[in-house]
């Protein structure tokens, strides 16, 4: 049993010291995941990868029973937490009390064609929620493949299904999401 798996089990059993020992072991992988997620955000994003990692980690270990079974499950939960944080931030930015549709543009970037990506993040999240209602497995595959950046093999192992099934579902998911986002864009 790896140190990460052992610590995940201890955290699940309520050991707070194990949570402190876990962060250094998974920190760099979580930062890579956060950087990947933030790459899709609008320029001028104020949230840094380190802050996203810390906020997601606090959410993950702050639960009474995080319910992680293994390393893959932990990173899937981390990806989902990061997605939720980014969606919440996008909603805040869109909210009227935070300036509504107004956008912050640095002086150096006075390009009038600049559009915020918070709308895009919300559209993707809504599409994924519809997909999850259609098939929960497909939602889990999106979380693991796209948000946790797991390989097809890692996703299959995490979900306990054949690699061929993950490949087949992933092809469907990508086509479905592209169609959904195009349909929303044209409405």
C-alpha positions as CSV (number, residue, x, y, z in Angstrom):
1,X,0.0,0.0,0.0
2,X,1.5,3.4,-1.0
3,X,1.9,6.2,1.5
4,X,-0.8,8.2,-0.2
5,X,-3.3,5.3,-0.1
6,X,-2.5,4.7,3.6
7,X,-2.9,8.3,4.5
8,X,-6.1,8.6,2.5
9,X,-7.5,5.8,4.6
10,X,-6.3,7.4,7.8
11,X,-7.9,10.8,6.8
12,X,-11.1,8.9,6.0
13,X,-11.0,7.5,9.6
14,X,-10.7,11.0,11.0
15,X,-7.0,11.3,11.6
16,X,-6.2,15.0,11.2
17,X,-2.4,14.4,11.4
18,X,-2.7,12.2,8.4
19,X,-4.3,15.1,6.5
20,X,-1.3,17.2,7.3
21,X,1.1,14.5,6.1
22,X,-1.0,13.9,2.9
23,X,-0.7,17.4,1.5
24,X,3.1,17.4,0.8
25,X,2.8,14.0,-0.9
26,X,0.1,15.1,-3.4
27,X,0.8,18.8,-3.5
28,X,2.7,18.9,-6.8
29,X,0.1,16.8,-8.6
30,X,-2.6,19.0,-7.3
31,X,-0.8,22.1,-8.5
32,X,-0.4,20.6,-12.0
33,X,-4.1,19.9,-12.0
34,X,-4.9,23.4,-10.8
35,X,-2.6,24.9,-13.5
36,X,-4.3,22.9,-16.2
37,X,-7.7,24.1,-15.0
38,X,-6.7,27.7,-14.8
39,X,-5.3,27.6,-18.3
40,X,-8.9,27.6,-19.5
41,X,-9.8,30.7,-17.5
42,X,-10.0,34.3,-18.8
43,X,-6.9,36.4,-18.9
44,X,-6.6,38.5,-15.7
45,X,-7.7,35.6,-13.5
46,X,-6.9,36.5,-10.0
47,X,-7.0,33.0,-8.6
48,X,-3.5,31.4,-8.6
49,X,-2.9,27.6,-8.8
50,X,-1.6,27.6,-5.2
51,X,-4.8,29.3,-3.9
52,X,-6.9,26.9,-5.9
53,X,-5.0,23.9,-4.5
54,X,-5.4,25.1,-0.9
55,X,-9.1,25.9,-1.3
56,X,-9.8,22.6,-2.9
57,X,-7.7,20.7,-0.3
58,X,-9.5,22.5,2.6
59,X,-12.8,21.4,1.1
60,X,-11.6,17.8,0.6
61,X,-10.2,17.2,4.1
62,X,-12.8,19.4,5.8
63,X,-15.6,16.9,5.3
64,X,-16.6,14.5,8.0
65,X,-16.3,11.5,5.8
66,X,-14.5,12.3,2.5
67,X,-15.1,8.7,1.3
68,X,-12.0,8.2,-0.7
69,X,-11.2,4.7,-1.5
70,X,-7.9,5.2,-3.4
71,X,-5.5,7.7,-4.9
72,X,-7.6,7.9,-8.2
73,X,-10.7,8.6,-6.2
74,X,-9.0,11.3,-4.2
75,X,-7.8,13.1,-7.4
76,X,-11.2,12.7,-8.9
77,X,-12.7,14.4,-5.8
78,X,-10.0,17.1,-6.1
79,X,-10.8,17.8,-9.7
80,X,-14.5,18.1,-8.9
81,X,-13.7,20.4,-6.0
82,X,-11.6,22.6,-8.3
83,X,-14.3,22.6,-10.9
84,X,-16.9,23.7,-8.2
85,X,-14.6,26.5,-7.0
86,X,-14.1,27.8,-10.6
87,X,-17.8,27.6,-11.3
88,X,-18.6,29.4,-8.0
89,X,-16.1,32.2,-9.0
90,X,-17.6,32.4,-12.5
91,X,-21.1,32.8,-11.0
92,X,-19.9,35.5,-8.6
93,X,-18.3,37.4,-11.4
94,X,-21.5,37.2,-13.4
95,X,-23.7,38.2,-10.5
96,X,-25.0,41.7,-10.5
97,X,-23.6,42.7,-7.2
98,X,-20.2,41.9,-8.5
99,X,-20.6,44.0,-11.6
100,X,-22.8,41.8,-13.7
101,X,-21.6,41.6,-17.3
102,X,-18.8,44.0,-16.7
103,X,-15.3,42.7,-17.1
104,X,-12.0,43.8,-15.7
105,X,-9.4,44.5,-18.4
106,X,-5.9,45.4,-17.5
107,X,-4.8,48.8,-19.0
108,X,-2.2,47.0,-21.1
109,X,-4.9,44.8,-22.7
110,X,-7.3,47.3,-24.0
111,X,-8.5,45.0,-26.7
112,X,-12.3,45.5,-27.2
113,X,-12.8,42.0,-28.5
114,X,-11.8,40.4,-25.1
115,X,-14.6,38.2,-23.8
116,X,-14.7,36.6,-20.3
117,X,-14.6,32.9,-20.2
118,X,-16.8,32.6,-17.1
119,X,-19.8,32.2,-19.4
120,X,-18.0,29.3,-21.0
121,X,-17.2,27.7,-17.7
122,X,-20.9,27.9,-16.7
123,X,-22.0,26.5,-20.0
124,X,-19.6,23.6,-19.7
125,X,-20.7,22.9,-16.1
126,X,-24.4,23.0,-17.1
127,X,-23.8,20.6,-20.0
128,X,-21.9,18.2,-17.7
129,X,-24.7,18.3,-15.2
130,X,-27.2,17.3,-18.0
131,X,-24.9,14.6,-19.0
132,X,-24.6,13.3,-15.4
133,X,-28.4,13.1,-15.3
134,X,-28.4,11.0,-18.4
135,X,-25.7,8.7,-17.2
136,X,-23.7,9.1,-13.9
137,X,-20.8,7.1,-15.3
138,X,-20.3,9.5,-18.1
139,X,-20.1,12.3,-15.6
140,X,-17.5,10.5,-13.6
141,X,-15.5,9.8,-16.7
142,X,-15.5,13.6,-17.5
143,X,-14.3,14.4,-14.0
144,X,-11.5,11.9,-14.2
145,X,-10.4,12.4,-17.8
146,X,-10.9,16.1,-18.2
147,X,-10.7,17.6,-14.8
148,X,-8.3,15.2,-13.1
149,X,-6.3,14.7,-16.3
150,X,-6.2,11.0,-15.8
151,X,-5.3,8.6,-18.6
152,X,-7.8,6.2,-20.1
153,X,-6.1,3.4,-18.2
154,X,-6.1,5.3,-14.9
155,X,-9.8,6.2,-15.4
156,X,-10.7,2.6,-16.1
157,X,-8.9,1.4,-13.0
158,X,-10.5,4.1,-10.8
159,X,-14.0,3.2,-12.1
160,X,-13.4,-0.5,-12.2
161,X,-14.4,-0.8,-15.9
162,X,-12.6,-2.0,-19.0
163,X,-10.3,0.4,-20.8
164,X,-12.2,-0.2,-24.1
165,X,-15.4,1.0,-22.3
166,X,-13.7,4.2,-21.2
167,X,-12.5,4.9,-24.7
168,X,-16.0,4.3,-26.2
169,X,-17.7,6.5,-23.6
170,X,-15.1,9.2,-23.9
171,X,-15.6,9.4,-27.7
172,X,-19.4,9.7,-27.1
173,X,-18.9,12.3,-24.3
174,X,-16.7,14.6,-26.4
175,X,-19.1,14.5,-29.4
176,X,-22.1,15.1,-27.1
177,X,-20.4,18.0,-25.3
178,X,-19.4,19.6,-28.6
179,X,-23.0,19.3,-29.9
180,X,-24.4,20.7,-26.6
181,X,-22.1,23.6,-26.5
182,X,-22.7,24.4,-30.2
183,X,-26.4,24.2,-29.7
184,X,-26.3,26.5,-26.6
185,X,-24.0,29.0,-28.5
186,X,-26.5,29.1,-31.4
187,X,-29.5,29.6,-29.2
